[in-house]
Amino acid sequence: MEILTVDEVAAFLRISKHQVYELAKARTRSGDTREHPLPVLRIGKAVRFRKADVEDWIEKLIRRGK
């Protein structure tokens, strides 16, 4: 299992760190997976991501046509 940091997810998705933090913040505060589906792991104050979850999220977006 590969765990990614915010920097690594931003590079992987080719978006800014700020965008990753916004997705993570909205997800962890509201828990609404429909609005902000980026899967997040909270380890203490750290935000981390399982690479397989991020890849699955991308596949879902592709299937939805977004």
N, C-alpha and C positions, 0 to 999 in steps of 0.2 A: 504494500500500500504506500503510495507516494503522497506526501503532504506538501502543499504549496503555501508560500507566503503571499501577501498582497502584491508585492513586487513581481513575483513569478506569475501570478494570475494575470496581472495587468499586461505583462509582456506576452503571455500565452494568448490572451484575447485581443491584444493590440488596442487596449483602451488605457485611459489614465488611471493612476492609483486612486485618484479622487473618485472616479466612477466606480471602482471596485469597492471603496469604502462606503459610498452611498448605497450601493446595492446591499452590502453586508449590514450596514446600520439599519436600513429599512427592514430587512429580513429579521434581524435579531430583535429589534424593538417590537414589531407588530406580529411577527410570525406568519405573515401573509405570504404564502408561497405562490399565489397566483400573480400578485403584483410584482414581486421581486423574487424570482425563483432561484437565484444563484445560491446553491447550497453552501452553508457556512458552518464551520466548527468554531466554537468559542472555547479557548483553553485559557482560563483566567481572563486576563484582559486582551490576550492575543487573538487575532482573527486568522484562521487557517482554513484551507480548502483541500479536500481530497481530490486529486487529479481526475480519478474515475468519475466522481460526481460532476465535476465541471464539464468533462467530455460528454456525459449523459445529458446535461443541461443543454449543451450546444446541439446535440442530436434532436432533442425535443423541439428546440427553436426551429431547426431546419424542417422537421416534420410539420410544424404548425405554419410554416411559410413565412416566418418573421425574419 
